């Protein structure tokens, strides 16, 4: 689909089929998430927009693969697969860990002469605002409880001890990557538009730490605040997708010409 290789363990999953896309929107999941995080999005994007989701190694259908060792490694892997596709306008959306991975992927793409048109970080402090932490070192019950308190997890899953035992190692590793992340001191500013999203009730971020995303680039910068907690945008993503589509249309993607059903 859309020039994506059909190998089993690539980084990209096509969520819709577009013969001649006006552009690509690539979505990157949060800690413990997978490409399936964005399975509800295709029906809400314009028919001429190719929607791709990222599958990290060690997650979902790549479970047998070793986990990545850093956020930069994840970003480089995503960028490498995108560089193999035919050139087309591209934008990246990432939530929480995915926001950092999207930023690192955007850096690599720009270095290779394929800069993205827009970067949409969501639910994550700016790269310069990461201060580390030891959340990933918590005991199983404490860590699982903290994750469940953030919301976004089906209550049935939260109560399932077998699923907890399966998910916790991946979640712990992803959180460790996020906490260990530091931006490269010599990072070249991005030239794309940066449009940030965050929830006002999210305990992991706040306005000032979101505003610092302005430091990553020289293009237009804006922030959209929404009510709710860390995962609120995923329980009802229509407004979020609408905001992204509007920005892409203004960036010349041709988005908004029709909605896929």
C-alpha positions, 0 to 999 in steps of 0.5 A: 500500500502506498509504496510500503514494503510488504515485509513482516517487521517494518516500522510502518502500518498503512491504516488506509489505502490512497492511490495518489495521496496529497500527503502522509500523516504518520502517527506514533504511539505512546509508551506500551502502545502500538499501531493499533492505537490509531485504528479508529482514525481512518474514518475521520481523515480526508480521503486523499490523506495517507494515514500510517501508524508506527509499530515499535520493535518489541511491541504487538506483531514485533514482540519477538524483536529486541526493544530499542535502546533509545528514543533516538534509535526509534526515531532513526528507524521510523525515518529510515522506513519513511525515506524508502517511500516515494517523496510526498508531503509528510507530517508526524503526530506523536503522543507522550513517548511518541512525541519525542520519537516523532521529533527525532524522526523529523530531525533525521528526515530533515538531515536527509533532505526530506523535511516534514511539513508539520510536527504535532507533539501531544501530551509530552514536555518539550525535549529541553524540559525532560528531567529524568526520573525513576518511575520505571524502577517502581515495583509491579503493583505500584507501576501498574497502579500509576499507569492505570490512574492515568486512564486510557486503559480498559478496566477489564485489562487493568484487572487482568493479571496475565495481561499485566504481566505481559504488558509491564516489561514493555511499558517499563522499558518504554518509560525508561527510554522516555525518562532517559531521553535528552535532546542532542545539544547540537540539534539543528532547528526544524524548519516545519510548523509545530502544533502542540496538543496537551490536556489541562488535567494531565499530571505529566505536562503543563503549559510552560513545559509545552510552550518550550516546544517552540525551541525545536524549530524556526517555523510557525508554532502554536499550542492547543489545550484540551480538557481532560487527562493524559489519554482523554484525546484518544477516547474521543479523537474527532476534535483532535483529528479535525484540528490536525486536518485543518493545519495540514490543509493550511500547509498545502496537503490538499486535506479537507477535500473529502472524508473517507468512510 
